[in-house]
């Protein structure tokens, strides 16, 4: 039987595009070679011509998503450039919520991931940062360079809110924690903590780090001699 001309030919790009869309809709845990093959209406073995295994599939999905960032665009100065790039990465992770977990679990970074980091490092080096300071800057940014961070109050399985009586008991036992919690801005679907504005918290911490980096760079910081 001749092939159906209306049926799109399977390719690596088509496989990865379908996998990204599948993960966006169903979550990362639902992604499997079998389910992806069913979604594409092909036999599972057909996928292995384009991705060698599940890990290669995840690498390719991450690369395809990261490609949405496009090339880094220089702003007025290094601080604005780095800030804009990191916040763009954060927006990307909010569109593809599975991507954070993939980035966290890669045994090695792909050339696309390395190119992203290389572009950030280049901004600092072009701006006169020493290699030693740049090394420590990238450590300070950590996962924040990718647009996410593990927060102190991040809880994937939050407990139900305490009753009024429990709130009184907690505020008496831990008055400083209660005082801090009382000023939290309230935003639905926060991923930082119950009642917190996670976007504000992310940008606040990022600005603190960039301010500190700017101070070190202006002071001509050098690593201590050991």
Secondary structure as UniProt FT lines:
FT   TURN            5..6
FT   HELIX           12..26
FT   HELIX           28..30
FT   HELIX           33..40
FT   HELIX           44..47
FT   TURN            48..50
FT   HELIX           54..66
FT   HELIX           67..69
FT   HELIX           78..95
FT   TURN            97..98
FT   HELIX           99..105
FT   HELIX           111..126
FT   TURN            127..128
FT   HELIX           131..141
FT   HELIX           142..146
FT   TURN            152..153
FT   TURN            156..157
FT   HELIX           164..173
FT   HELIX           175..181
FT   TURN            182..183
FT   TURN            188..189
FT   TURN            194..195
FT   HELIX           198..218
FT   TURN            219..220
//
